[in-house]
Amino acid sequence: MGTVLEVKIPRLQRDGFALKEIEFKVEAGYLTALLGVNGAGKTTLLSAISGLLPLPEEAEVFIGGYSMRENEREAKECMGFVFEESPFDEGLSAQATGEMYGHYYRNWDEKCYAKLLERFEVPKKRSVYKLSKGMKMKFQLAFALSHGAEFLIMDEPAAAFDPVFREEFMEVLRETLAEENCGILLSSHLVSELETQADYTVLLHQGEQIVSCSTEELLDRFLLVRGRYELFSYMKSRILGTRLSEYTAEGLILNDGDPVRLALECVRPGIEDIMYYVKQGIIRKGTVTP
């Protein structure tokens, strides 16, 4: 096992939007979730990592130990991708795509590709543009898993899948990671599913990396207290932010080991709770995050 992706982007400006202070790694054998609300910069970051956007001079991306700037061909050979929009010629069939593009990869496995297309029930001879969105994702996944990629980059791959295949998709990822020679960076809106699957989380907001750490470490950093709002005044110094509704009151506090002695329920937050407080400006980089 080892590091399959290293990213360091001090700043990347594009069409009035900027990525800033991005720095993290993806390790072989682990799934890293890239999360953030719409407009956080996830797709821009994935485009920069995969070479679809030029990197500024001070930025560095290494894939499989190869620099995307100095050894782009070798770096891309180490990478497999599943994007919301297919980068392949959609006039070709899945079979023809393998025949045309497979030979660009030294470790291309035609038999593996054929088996995966069959497993995913992707029509081999139908033009890709005629496939459903979910089938296009399955086709890309089959291709990515058939050339020995050390790093898989995925942008919203499961959103187009039905619930049955979504579970199979996660099983395929678990099988891939179990071999411990490949790492995965996956961006998705299906936050609740990634919460239980992702080993690490990179969280973006307005183009800035808020946190990069293990998912367990992130969730263990905070507690949610719930109950009567008037009780919150007794622990005002500990409350970072609140979320109120007609029936419930909730406060976010640091899990610092100091017990809550009031008649309030204390629960561990989920990733969606963390993202809510990031969006509200309560959780910020360098303040209360790991």
ABEGO torsion letter per residue (X at the ends): XBBABBBBBABBBBGGBBBBGBBBBBBBGBBBBBBEBBGAGAAAAAAAAAGABBBBAABBBBBGGBBAAABAAAAAAABBBBBABBABBAABBAAAAAAAAAAABAABBAAAAAAAAAAAGBBAABBAAABBAAAAAAAAAAAAAAAGBABBBBBGAAAABBAAAAAAAAAAAAAAAAAGABBBBBBBABAAAAAAABABBBBBBGGBBABBBBAAAAAAABBBBBEBAAAAAAAAAABABBBBBAABBBBBBBBAGBBBABBBBBBBBBAAAAAAAAAAGABBBGAABX
